[in-house]
Amino acid sequence: MKYPVYERFYTWQGEGVHLGRAAYFIRLYGCPQACPWCDSAGTWHRDYRPDSVPLLSAQELSEAAEQEAPQGAFVVLTGGEPILFDLEPLVTLLHAQGRRVHLETSGIAPLRGAADWVTLSPKPFGQPPLPEVVAQAAEVKIIVHEPDDIAAGLATLEGLPADAPIWLHPEWSKARDRDAGVLNAITQAVKADPRLRAGYQLHKLYRPDELDPHSDKRLIPLGGQVALGY
């Protein structure tokens, strides 16, 4: 089993329950969801495809994590859409290092590999998450590009564990532009249902990923502005 690796880098988690914690990211190539505001469009968009995508084995990726991130840093498997691949060999080797493994996914395929933490980000305009993945989610991240995205995202979550927090993240260009419609909709939703949480992508302010030589430094402006770096 070899994985198409778009990039890998050592940084910190910029959102969700584990905000601010040191993390080694492995970003896999390929995604069918085609979000119009995607902030990792180089993993699928025809205008931003890299010249080549290395295929690395589970052994090679686990060795890279061991060399490039200290013990105590967890590993995040993201994309693209990592759930499209059999992650079991990779997760097994990372666990053998003593690493916790986190998965970020839209939940459109069965889970393969016993991740320690599953962040589900449903895409109701595309393929909805499978019920079996919803049932295994440790947290949910709904991206809010328009106020109606809140209700649409929540409608995909039947069977979600009762203790899984649900984050409402303003899509980044909306956050940076201080879009009152989106931000106020999130505020009103959280006030109406205290289970919901208002979120933010703090790494977009710090931009720590850029400090790692392996990260992709290109500006890919789906839903953003190149002049502002997003």
N, C-alpha and C positions, 0 to 999 in steps of 0.2 A: 504494500500500500504506500503510495506517494501522494503528497498533498501539494496543490498549486499555491505557492506562498507569495502573496502580493507584497507583503512587508512584515517585518518583525522588529520590535523595538522595546527598550526598557524605559518605563515612564511611571506615571501613577494614574490610578483610576479617576476619571474626571467627573463621574456622575453616579447616582444611585446610593445604595446602602453603604458601599465600600469606598465612597468618595475620599480621595486624598491618600489612599494606601498604595504603596509601591506595587507595581504590576508589570509583568512581561507580556506584551501583546503579540499574538500570532494572528495575522490577518490573512485569511484565505481568499483566493480569487473565485469569482463567479457568484451571480445572484439573479434570479428571475423576477424579482419584485419591481425593479425599475422605478424606485421612488423618485418623483420629479425634483425633490429637494435633497437628494442623497449627499451626504458629506464624505462618502468614500466611493465616489462614482468611478474612480480608476479601477475598481474591482469588477466592473461590468459594462460601463458605458462605452460605446464604440468610438467616441471621439477622444477618449482618455486611456485607451488600452495601452499598457506598457509594451515596449519592444519585445520583451520576453518575460515569462513567468517561470521561475525555477520550480522544479518538482523535487521536493525533499521528503525523505522517509521519516517515520516516527522517530527512529534512532537519531537521525541528523537534527531534527528539531528539538528533541529532548536534550541533546548535547549542547546545542546552541543556547538553550535556556540556562543550562548549568553553567556555561562559560560567561554568559552575558548578563545574568541577574543573580544577586546574592540569595542565599537561603532566607526564607521568610517572605520573599516576594511571591505572590501567587501568579498564575498564568491565566491570561484571558484568551480564549479562542473566539475570534470574531471574523467579520468579513466585510463585504460579501455576505454569503450565507453559509456558515460552517456546518450547519446541520445536514447539508447535502452529502457530506462525506462520512465515512466510517471512522469515527474519532476514537474508537476503543483502543487501538494499538498505541496511539499517542497519549491518551489519558493514562493508560496503564503505566507507561514509562515515566511520565511526569509524577504520578503517585509514588513510584519507586524512589524518586528523588526526595520525597517528602513534601512535594508541592500540592497545594490546593489548586484545583482547576475550575475556572469560571467559564461559562458559555453564554455568548450573546447571540440571540437567534429570533427570527420571526416565527419559528415553530411550525414550518410547513412540511416537515418530514419527521419520521420517527427518530428518537434519540438513540445514538449508538455510542456508548461510552458513558461511564458513571461520573459525570461532572458533579462537583461539590456544590455548585451554585449555578442556577439557570436564570438568566435575565431574559424575559420574553418581551419582545417589542412587536406587537401585532400590527399588521398592515391590512386594514379592512378593505382598502381600495384594490388590493391585489389578492393573493392567496391567503385565506385566514389560517390561523394556527390550528393544528390538530388538537382535539380534546385531550389526548394523552399527554401532549406537551404542556398544555395549560395546567393540567393537574400536577405537573412536576415543577412548575415555576416557583422560584424563591422570591422574585420581585417582577414587576411589570413596568415597562417604560412606554408610555403612549406619546408619540410625537404629535404636537399640535401645530399644524400649519394654518388651519382654519378652525374657528370655534366648534363646528360640527364634528371635528375629528375626535373630540372627547367622547361623545355618546357612541360614535361608531367604534372606537377602540374598546370601550367598556362592553359593548354588545358581544365581543368575541371571547369573553372571559368566563363563560359558564364553567363551573367546576374548579375555579382557581382556589387554592388553599386559603383558608380564612386569615392566616397570619402573613400572607404575601402582600407587602406594600405595593401600591399602584402609584407610580410617578407620572405626572403630567409635565412633559418637557416642551417648552416653546421651541419650534423649529428655529435653528440658529439665526437665520436672517431676520426672523420676526423678533427674536430676543434682542439682537443688536440694534434693530431699528425701533425698539421699544413700542412695538405694535400694540396699541391699547386694546384693540378688539380681542387679540389672542391672550394677552396677559391678564386682562380683566376676566375673560372667560375661565381661565385657569383658577384665578382667585375665587370666583363665584362657585366653581365646582368644588373646590376644597372646603370652602365654608359650608356648602350644602351637605357634603359627605366627608366627615373627618377621616375616613379611611384613606382618602386620596391625599397625595402629597405634591406640592409644587416643586418642580425640579429645575435644574440648570446645568449646562455643560461647562463646568468651571475650567476644564482644560483648554477651552477655546479662548479664554482670557490669558492663561499662563503660557500656552503653546509649548508645553514641555516635550512633546513628541519630537519636535524639530531638533532637539539637542542630541538625539540619538542618530548616529550616522546611517543606520539602516532604514530609517523612516522615509516615507515618500514626501519630498519637499514641494512638489508641484501644487499650485493652487487650482482647485477644481471647483468652479463656482456654481454648481447646481443649487439654485435657491440662495445664492450669495453674491458678493461683490469682490471681484479680484483686487480692486484698489485697497480694500480694507483687509485683505488677507483671508477671506473666507468665501 
